[in-house]
Amino acid sequence: MSTADDVEPFEGDDRQYTPTRLPGWLQEVNGPDRIQPPQFTRAQLADLSRHDLLVHNDNREVWHANIGPIDTPQLLALHDALAEIVESNR
């Protein structure tokens, strides 16, 4: 099946799971880390086929939507405090 622009539809290939159920949570926790999509120049992007550009843009959207925690001074202080609490309970 193809569209009017002769490009195959793309549904995205990100992980399909729900983290609110055990199998989905285990997949999230034990699954491989996401890999940052390659960075292309404008010329390289222009050379991609429409399908490859669609896949690339989808991968970039997934990457940016799932950014991890940023190590701010407050977060680092929290980790130190939590480590002290956990260690004192041993």
All heavy atoms as an XYZ file, in Angstrom:
722
protein
N       0.841     -1.176      0.000
C       0.000      0.000      0.000
C       0.881      1.231      0.000
O       1.822      1.348      0.759
C      -0.870     -0.004      1.266
C      -1.707      1.211      1.413
S      -2.681      1.052      2.945
C      -3.208      2.709      3.082
N       0.595      2.183     -0.869
C       1.369      3.408     -0.868
C       0.433      4.599     -0.913
O      -0.718      4.504     -1.315
C       2.361      3.431     -2.030
O       1.675      3.541     -3.250
N       0.959      5.738     -0.502
C       0.159      6.954     -0.452
C       0.243      7.675     -1.777
O       0.933      7.241     -2.702
C       0.665      7.865      0.682
O       2.013      8.232      0.378
C       0.604      7.157      2.017
N      -0.410      8.822     -1.857
C      -0.418      9.598     -3.100
C       0.985     10.057     -3.475
O       1.297     10.214     -4.648
C      -1.347     10.798     -2.956
N       1.844     10.256     -2.491
C       3.219     10.682     -2.760
C       4.134      9.505     -3.026
O       5.340      9.666     -3.113
C       3.767     11.494     -1.589
C       3.038     12.816     -1.415
O       2.562     13.361     -2.432
O       2.949     13.293     -0.276
N       3.566      8.304     -3.140
C       4.323      7.084     -3.388
C       5.333      6.790     -2.278
O       6.443      6.361     -2.528
C       5.006      7.142     -4.752
C       5.276      5.748     -5.299
O       4.531      4.816     -4.911
O       6.208      5.583     -6.093
N       4.929      7.065     -1.044
C       5.755      6.777      0.121
C       4.979      5.812      0.996
O       3.810      6.032      1.298
C       6.078      8.068      0.911
C       6.844      7.735      2.168
C       6.858      9.037      0.047
N       5.630      4.736      1.400
C       4.988      3.759      2.278
C       4.658      4.411      3.614
O       5.442      5.192      4.144
C       5.924      2.569      2.512
C       6.172      1.719      1.294
C       4.927      0.973      0.842
O       4.150      0.530      1.703
O       4.746      0.852     -0.371
N       3.485      4.116      4.169
C       3.164      4.675      5.489
C       4.119      4.132      6.541
O       4.593      3.001      6.440
C       1.735      4.208      5.745
C       1.443      3.170      4.747
C       2.446      3.274      3.642
N       4.410      4.948      7.529
C       5.349      4.571      8.585
C       4.666      4.741      9.925
O       4.179      5.818     10.253
C       6.602      5.451      8.512
C       7.592      5.156      9.591
C       8.301      3.968      9.589
C       7.810      6.042     10.612
C       9.211      3.678     10.585
C       8.712      5.763     11.612
C       9.418      4.590     11.596
N       4.600      3.671     10.685
C       3.916      3.685     11.977
C       4.858      3.950     13.133
O       4.434      4.050     14.263
C       3.203      2.341     12.197
C       2.121      2.057     11.191
C       0.957      3.025     11.294
O       0.656      3.495     12.406
O       0.363      3.313     10.252
N       6.147      4.021     12.884
C       7.111      4.189     13.970
C       7.531      2.827     14.481
O       6.775      1.866     14.423
N       8.765      2.752     14.951
C       9.248      1.451     15.420
C       9.756      1.521     16.845
O      10.571      0.737     17.256
C      10.327      0.908     14.490
C      11.523      1.828     14.362
O      11.505      2.922     14.950
O      12.484      1.457     13.661
N       9.257      2.502     17.615
C       9.659      2.583     19.009
C       9.023      1.431     19.780
O       8.103      0.775     19.317
C       9.226      3.918     19.608
C       9.820      4.152     20.982
O      10.965      3.736     21.202
O       9.132      4.733     21.834
N       9.516      1.214     20.980
C       9.016      0.131     21.817
C       7.523      0.288     22.055
O       7.049      1.365     22.393
C       9.737      0.148     23.154
C      11.231      0.095     23.015
C      11.867      0.333     24.353
N      13.280      0.594     24.163
C      14.074      1.001     25.118
N      13.627      1.202     26.326
N      15.336      1.215     24.886
N       6.801     -0.786     21.908
C       5.358     -0.764     22.139
C       5.073     -1.558     23.413
O       5.044     -2.773     23.400
C       4.621     -1.391     20.947
C       4.880     -0.694     19.634
C       4.409      0.754     19.638
O       3.340      1.056     20.142
N       5.219      1.625     19.098
N       4.913     -0.859     24.516
C       4.628     -1.502     25.786
C       3.954     -0.491     26.700
O       3.950      0.701     26.429
C       5.892     -2.035     26.446
C       6.924     -0.967     26.699
C       6.865     -0.180     27.834
C       7.945     -0.735     25.789
C       7.787      0.811     28.053
C       8.864      0.260     26.002
C       8.784      1.032     27.138
O       9.692      2.022     27.355
N       3.406     -0.992     27.773
C       2.837     -0.116     28.790
C       3.623     -0.317     30.086
O       3.668     -1.439     30.608
C       1.332     -0.362     29.002
O       0.919      0.444     30.111
C       0.995     -1.794     29.266
N       4.260      0.721     30.605
C       5.040      0.550     31.833
C       4.179      0.382     33.076
O       4.706      0.183     34.153
C       5.871      1.837     31.905
C       5.114      2.829     31.113
C       4.388      2.058     30.052
N       2.847      0.433     32.942
C       1.977      0.246     34.110
C       1.673     -1.217     34.376
O       1.006     -1.540     35.354
C       0.660      1.013     33.930
O       0.001      0.537     32.760
C       0.916      2.504     33.806
N       2.143     -2.092     33.514
C       1.968     -3.534     33.722
C       3.353     -4.179     33.827
O       4.318     -3.680     33.255
C       1.185     -4.156     32.573
C      -0.199     -3.555     32.439
C      -1.084     -4.473     31.630
N      -2.424     -3.924     31.546
C      -3.421     -4.303     32.319
N      -3.244     -5.229     33.222
N      -4.608     -3.757     32.187
N       3.444     -5.270     34.550
C       4.741     -5.886     34.820
C       5.537     -6.206     33.561
O       6.722     -5.857     33.500
C       4.566     -7.145     35.682
C       5.873     -7.854     36.050
C       6.810     -6.929     36.828
C       5.589     -9.111     36.844
N       4.963     -6.839     32.533
C       5.791     -7.125     31.354
C       6.355     -5.855     30.706
O       7.516     -5.816     30.299
C       4.835     -7.845     30.400
C       3.774     -8.420     31.283
C       3.620     -7.440     32.410
N       5.548     -4.806     30.640
C       6.033     -3.554     30.072
C       7.093     -2.905     30.941
O       8.078     -2.365     30.439
N       6.906     -2.958     32.249
C       7.898     -2.400     33.165
C       9.220     -3.156     33.047
O      10.285     -2.542     32.994
C       7.373     -2.445     34.601
C       8.395     -2.022     35.610
C       9.044     -2.806     36.503
C       8.901     -0.699     35.802
N       9.914     -2.064     37.243
C       9.858     -0.764     36.832
C       8.647      0.522     35.201
C      10.548      0.354     37.274
C       9.346      1.642     35.645
C      10.277      1.548     36.671
N       9.156     -4.495     32.990
C      10.382     -5.279     32.850
C      11.082     -4.985     31.529
O      12.311     -4.928     31.463
C      10.065     -6.776     32.972
C       9.609     -7.234     34.364
C       9.204     -8.704     34.334
C      10.676     -6.969     35.396
N      10.302     -4.757     30.476
C      10.907     -4.418     29.190
C      11.600     -3.058     29.267
O      12.690     -2.879     28.729
C       9.845     -4.406     28.094
C      10.414     -4.132     26.714
C       9.343     -4.157     25.635
O       8.202     -4.510     25.882
N       9.727     -3.776     24.439
N      10.983     -2.116     29.965
C      11.585     -0.783     30.112
C      12.870     -0.861     30.938
O      13.884     -0.275     30.584
C      10.593      0.171     30.776
C      11.181      1.494     31.196
C      11.625      2.371     30.043
O      11.187      2.155     28.903
O      12.432      3.285     30.284
N      12.815     -1.587     32.049
C      13.955     -1.647     32.958
C      15.098     -2.481     32.398
O      16.266     -2.095     32.489
C      13.502     -2.203     34.328
C      14.683     -2.464     35.234
C      12.525     -1.242     34.979
N      14.782     -3.630     31.812
C      15.818     -4.552     31.362
C      16.155     -4.409     29.885
O      17.097     -5.048     29.408
C      15.387     -6.000     31.636
C      15.202     -6.243     33.125
O      15.952     -5.739     33.948
N      14.174     -6.992     33.474
N      15.411     -3.599     29.159
C      15.645     -3.443     27.728
C      16.900     -2.637     27.451
O      17.467     -1.992     28.345
N      17.340     -2.648     26.219
C      18.548     -1.891     25.867
C      18.282     -0.389     25.940
O      17.145      0.076     25.804
C      18.826     -2.327     24.426
C      17.491     -2.745     23.887
C      16.751     -3.317     25.063
N      19.336      0.363     26.174
C      19.217      1.819     26.173
C      18.887      2.301     24.766
O      19.283      1.677     23.771
C      20.530      2.466     26.620
C      20.824      2.225     28.087
O      19.883      1.902     28.835
O      21.999      2.359     28.477
N      18.167      3.395     24.696
C      17.912      3.996     23.397
C      19.222      4.541     22.848
O      20.073      5.015     23.597
C      16.897      5.123     23.521
C      15.497      4.633     23.709
C      14.505      5.794     23.618
N      13.155      5.289     23.546
C      12.432      4.951     24.596
N      12.933      5.060     25.791
N      11.209      4.493     24.452
N      19.355      4.503     21.551
C      20.559      4.998     20.890
C      20.218      6.316     20.214
O      19.223      6.409     19.484
C      21.078      3.976     19.865
C      21.448      2.679     20.579
C      22.265      4.530     19.104
C      21.798      1.547     19.656
N      21.040      7.327     20.474
C      20.787      8.635     19.877
C      20.912      8.536     18.360
O      21.886      7.978     17.842
C      21.770      9.665     20.406
C      21.518     11.058     19.866
C      22.413     12.102     20.489
O      23.325     11.791     21.243
N      22.151     13.343     20.178
N      19.935      9.067     17.637
C      20.008      9.025     16.179
C      21.215      9.827     15.681
O      21.645     10.786     16.330
C      18.705      9.694     15.719
C      17.822      9.721     16.905
C      18.699      9.689     18.105
N      21.748      9.458     14.545
C      22.900     10.201     14.019
C      22.499     11.627     13.670
O      21.346     11.899     13.337
C      23.297      9.417     12.768
C      22.087      8.648     12.389
C      21.339      8.382     13.651
N      23.471     12.519     13.760
C      23.230     13.906     13.379
C      23.691     14.096     11.945
O      24.826     13.766     11.610
C      23.964     14.851     14.323
C      23.449     14.773     15.741
C      24.163     15.725     16.677
O      25.074     16.440     16.283
N      23.750     15.745     17.924
N      22.805     14.611     11.124
C      23.100     14.807      9.713
C      23.182     16.297      9.403
O      22.527     17.113     10.045
C      22.006     14.191      8.832
C      21.928     12.698      8.898
C      20.709     12.066      9.056
C      23.052     11.906      8.799
C      20.612     10.694      9.107
C      22.978     10.527      8.851
C      21.752      9.917      9.006
N      23.967     16.626      8.397
C      23.989     17.995      7.893
C      22.740     18.207      7.039
O      22.036     17.250      6.692
C      25.234     18.240      7.026
O      25.162     17.398      5.874
C      26.523     17.962      7.811
N      22.478     19.449      6.686
C      21.319     19.716      5.826
C      21.455     19.016      4.485
O      20.477     18.530      3.930
C      21.152     21.216      5.620
C      20.686     21.924      6.856
C      20.459     23.385      6.594
N      20.138     24.047      7.855
C      19.631     25.245      7.941
N      19.383     25.924      6.845
N      19.372     25.770      9.112
N      22.672     18.978      3.982
C      22.887     18.304      2.697
C      22.608     16.808      2.820
O      21.997     16.205      1.927
C      24.317     18.542      2.213
N      23.036     16.195      3.930
C      22.774     14.769      4.137
C      21.290     14.505      4.294
O      20.779     13.509      3.785
C      23.536     14.263      5.361
C      25.039     14.200      5.172
C      25.761     13.908      6.469
O      25.402     14.429      7.524
N      26.783     13.064      6.394
N      20.579     15.394      4.994
C      19.132     15.240      5.140
C      18.431     15.362      3.792
O      17.481     14.632      3.509
C      18.569     16.278      6.115
C      18.910     16.067      7.589
C      18.478     17.268      8.414
C      18.281     14.800      8.117
N      18.916     16.270      2.963
C      18.311     16.456      1.638
C      18.521     15.227      0.766
O      17.708     14.948     -0.123
C      18.890     17.699      0.970
N      19.593     14.481      1.005
C      19.882     13.291      0.206
C      19.080     12.069      0.640
O      19.037     11.075     -0.086
C      21.381     12.948      0.271
C      22.239     13.939     -0.503
O      21.681     14.642     -1.376
O      23.448     14.014     -0.230
N      18.451     12.116      1.815
C      17.668     10.970      2.284
C      16.390     10.832      1.467
O      15.798     11.825      1.037
C      17.300     11.146      3.757
C      18.428     11.075      4.786
C      17.883     11.375      6.178
C      19.104      9.731      4.755
N      15.964      9.587      1.290
C      14.670      9.366      0.647
C      13.577      9.868      1.597
O      13.811     10.061      2.792
C      14.470      7.884      0.341
O      14.287      7.157      1.547
N      12.383     10.052      1.083
C      11.293     10.556      1.926
C      11.010      9.586      3.070
O      10.770      9.992      4.198
C      10.039     10.784      1.097
C      10.265     11.937      0.114
C       9.030     12.427     -0.494
N       8.188     12.995      0.568
C       6.959     13.397      0.371
N       6.425     13.309     -0.807
N       6.243     13.896      1.360
N      11.060      8.290      2.797
C      10.813      7.292      3.848
C      11.923      7.339      4.891
O      11.653      7.320      6.103
C      10.697      5.894      3.245
C      10.431      4.839      4.280
N      11.439      4.101      4.853
C       9.276      4.426      4.867
C      10.926      3.274      5.742
N       9.616      3.448      5.772
N      13.191      7.392      4.446
C      14.303      7.437      5.390
C      14.267      8.705      6.233
O      14.591      8.686      7.423
C      15.640      7.327      4.664
C      15.877      5.946      4.092
O      15.198      4.991      4.536
O      16.728      5.817      3.193
N      13.848      9.820      5.636
C      13.727     11.062      6.385
C      12.609     10.949      7.424
O      12.757     11.404      8.565
C      13.456     12.232      5.439
C      13.335     13.608      6.099
C      14.630     13.979      6.823
C      12.974     14.654      5.064
N      11.514     10.321      7.049
C      10.408     10.110      7.980
C      10.846      9.249      9.162
O      10.564      9.558     10.320
C       9.239      9.459      7.246
C       7.922      9.325      7.981
C       7.368     10.697      8.332
C       6.924      8.571      7.128
N      11.575      8.173      8.894
C      12.080      7.297      9.954
C      13.064      8.060     10.839
O      13.007      7.986     12.074
C      12.731      6.035      9.355
C      13.454      5.230     10.423
C      11.685      5.177      8.662
N      13.963      8.817     10.218
C      14.952      9.585     10.969
C      14.265     10.599     11.882
O      14.614     10.719     13.064
C      15.910     10.296     10.011
C      16.878     11.205     10.704
N      17.916     10.745     11.484
C      16.945     12.558     10.768
C      18.586     11.767     11.984
N      18.005     12.872     11.559
N      13.293     11.331     11.357
C      12.588     12.326     12.166
C      11.808     11.671     13.301
O      11.746     12.207     14.412
C      11.669     13.177     11.297
C      12.456     14.177     10.466
O      13.575     14.530     10.795
N      11.861     14.611      9.374
N      11.216     10.512     13.045
C      10.505      9.791     14.108
C      11.480      9.365     15.202
O      11.182      9.513     16.396
C       9.782      8.576     13.536
C       8.988      7.845     14.597
O       7.984      8.412     15.078
O       9.378      6.716     14.957
N      12.638      8.858     14.814
C      13.648      8.455     15.803
C      14.105      9.648     16.633
O      14.333      9.535     17.836
C      14.833      7.788     15.116
C      14.499      6.421     14.584
O      13.558      5.769     15.043
N      15.243      5.965     13.595
N      14.264     10.813     15.996
C      14.653     12.019     16.728
C      13.572     12.433     17.712
O      13.862     12.820     18.852
C      14.926     13.170     15.754
C      16.216     13.005     14.983
C      16.470     14.194     14.060
N      16.525     15.419     14.833
C      15.811     16.515     14.553
N      14.985     16.533     13.546
N      15.932     17.590     15.288
N      12.297     12.346     17.301
C      11.196     12.704     18.192
C      11.157     11.786     19.408
O      10.950     12.238     20.542
C       9.868     12.649     17.446
C       9.710     13.755     16.427
C       8.485     13.570     15.543
O       7.707     12.623     15.786
O       8.317     14.363     14.608
N      11.362     10.494     19.187
C      11.383      9.534     20.298
C      12.553      9.831     21.223
O      12.417      9.823     22.448
C      11.439      8.085     19.767
C      11.737      7.102     20.884
C      10.143      7.726     19.058
N      13.720     10.115     20.656
C      14.909     10.407     21.449
C      14.665     11.618     22.350
O      14.927     11.594     23.547
C      16.109     10.644     20.544
C      17.332     11.082     21.287
C      17.842     12.346     21.370
C      18.201     10.260     22.071
N      18.963     12.361     22.150
C      19.207     11.096     22.580
C      18.216      8.899     22.379
C      20.218     10.608     23.400
C      19.234      8.422     23.185
C      20.225      9.274     23.690
N      14.124     12.692     21.791
C      13.919     13.916     22.563
C      12.752     13.800     23.541
O      12.746     14.480     24.567
C      13.714     15.113     21.627
C      14.975     15.501     20.913
N      16.044     16.053     21.554
C      15.335     15.379     19.614
C      17.013     16.277     20.692
N      16.613     15.872     19.508
N      11.787     12.951     23.241
C      10.654     12.780     24.145
C      11.023     11.938     25.363
O      10.301     11.953     26.360
C       9.483     12.129     23.408
N      12.116     11.217     25.310
C      12.504     10.307     26.388
C      13.825     10.704     27.029
O      14.614      9.858     27.429
C      12.588      8.876     25.848
C      11.230      8.336     25.512
O      10.465      7.976     26.387
N      10.900      8.305     24.227
N      14.032     12.000     27.142
C      15.266     12.468     27.760
C      15.294     12.024     29.223
O      14.276     12.027     29.905
C      15.395     13.993     27.625
C      16.770     14.455     28.062
C      14.324     14.710     28.409
C      17.087     15.881     27.671
N      16.437     11.616     29.657
C      16.578     11.136     31.033
C      16.755     12.283     32.008
O      16.713     13.457     31.626
N      16.958     11.972     33.272
C      17.152     13.031     34.260
C      18.457     13.773     34.005
O      19.449     13.185     33.567
C      17.189     12.285     35.598
C      17.531     10.881     35.253
C      17.014     10.648     33.855
N      18.433     15.054     34.274
C      19.618     15.891     34.107
C      20.260     16.054     35.475
O      19.581     16.363     36.465
C      19.226     17.253     33.503
C      18.616     17.017     32.121
C      20.424     18.182     33.423
C      17.988     18.229     31.495
N      21.560     15.835     35.543
C      22.268     15.893     36.821
C      22.458     17.342     37.276
O      23.536     17.924     37.143
C      23.622     15.184     36.713
C      23.480     13.678     36.590
O      22.454     13.155     37.070
O      24.382     13.035     36.029
N      21.394     17.914     37.812
C      21.472     19.257     38.375
C      22.080     19.169     39.771
O      22.122     18.088     40.372
C      20.067     19.884     38.466
O      19.281     19.082     39.364
C      19.394     19.956     37.104
N      22.552     20.285     40.306
C      23.079     20.239     41.687
C      22.057     19.707     42.688
O      22.406     18.991     43.626
C      23.438     21.702     41.964
C      23.716     22.290     40.623
C      22.774     21.597     39.678
N      20.777     20.043     42.478
C      19.740     19.570     43.395
C      19.593     18.048     43.317
O      19.431     17.376     44.338
C      18.398     20.235     43.067
C      18.373     21.721     43.298
C      18.869     22.527     42.090
O      19.325     21.975     41.109
N      18.779     23.841     42.202
N      19.632     17.495     42.107
C      19.498     16.046     41.952
C      20.703     15.328     42.549
O      20.555     14.298     43.212
C      19.322     15.671     40.486
C      19.128     14.187     40.200
C      17.844     13.672     40.849
C      19.097     13.920     38.704
N      21.885     15.863     42.338
C      23.087     15.246     42.915
C      23.042     15.278     44.438
O      23.416     14.300     45.100
C      24.333     15.945     42.380
C      24.575     15.806     40.876
C      25.752     16.664     40.443
C      24.777     14.355     40.485
N      22.556     16.390     45.007
C      22.423     16.472     46.464
C      21.390     15.476     46.969
O      21.582     14.847     48.018
C      22.033     17.898     46.873
N      20.299     15.314     46.224
C      19.280     14.331     46.598
C      19.868     12.923     46.597
O      19.627     12.148     47.526
C      18.094     14.410     45.642
C      17.035     13.328     45.810
C      16.342     13.462     47.160
C      16.041     13.371     44.669
N      20.639     12.584     45.573
C      21.255     11.253     45.514
C      22.196     11.033     46.699
O      22.232      9.940     47.270
C      21.998     11.073     44.196
C      21.089     10.854     43.028
N      21.541     10.703     41.752
C      19.743     10.749     42.946
C      20.523     10.515     40.937
N      19.423     10.547     41.642
N      22.962     12.064     47.059
C      23.848     11.937     48.225
C      23.040     11.703     49.501
O      23.391     10.841     50.317
C      24.713     13.193     48.386
C      25.781     13.300     47.306
O      26.100     12.261     46.678
O      26.293     14.420     47.098
N      21.959     12.455     49.666
C      21.129     12.302     50.870
C      20.473     10.930     50.898
O      20.428     10.276     51.951
C      20.065     13.400     50.921
N      19.972     10.470     49.758
C      19.344      9.144     49.712
C      20.365      8.043     49.977
O      20.058      7.060     50.665
C      18.663      8.922     48.357
C      17.410      9.758     48.111
C      16.910      9.569     46.685
C      16.324      9.411     49.114
N      21.564      8.196     49.455
C      22.607      7.192     49.704
C      22.923      7.123     51.198
O      23.096      6.035     51.764
C      23.862      7.525     48.908
N      22.977      8.279     51.843
C      23.248      8.305     53.287
C      22.121      7.621     54.061
O      22.370      6.853     55.000
C      23.409      9.746     53.752
C      23.806      9.877     55.194
C      24.068     11.319     55.601
O      24.288     12.157     54.721
O      24.036     11.583     56.812
N      20.882      7.879     53.664
C      19.732      7.248     54.345
C      19.764      5.739     54.159
O      19.586      4.968     55.115
C      18.417      7.845     53.820
C      18.284      9.293     54.263
C      17.214      7.025     54.283
C      17.165     10.068     53.572
N      20.009      5.276     52.932
C      20.033      3.842     52.668
C      21.163      3.170     53.417
O      20.999      2.109     54.018
C      20.135      3.587     51.130
C      20.424      2.125     50.844
C      18.846      4.034     50.439
N      22.338      3.805     53.427
C      23.475      3.223     54.122
C      23.268      3.171     55.630
O      23.746      2.259     56.299
C      24.747      4.017     53.783
C      25.202      3.797     52.355
C      26.303      4.752     51.936
O      26.730      5.590     52.760
O      26.721      4.684     50.770
N      22.532      4.140     56.192
C      22.314      4.148     57.635
C      21.288      3.081     58.044
O      21.193      2.735     59.223
C      21.830      5.518     58.096
O      20.520      5.779     57.611
N      20.538      2.553     57.091
C      19.550      1.528     57.401
C      20.084      0.111     57.229
O      19.344     -0.832     57.385
C      18.319      1.707     56.481
C      17.504      2.896     56.899
O      17.402      3.192     58.070
N      16.939      3.585     55.923
N      21.336     -0.029     56.952
C      21.890     -1.372     56.751
C      22.094     -2.063     58.071
O      22.463     -1.557     59.053
C      23.222     -1.296     56.005
C      22.986     -0.951     54.566
C      24.277     -1.044     53.809
N      23.985     -0.849     52.396
C      24.896     -0.761     51.482
N      26.141     -0.818     51.799
N      24.564     -0.598     50.233
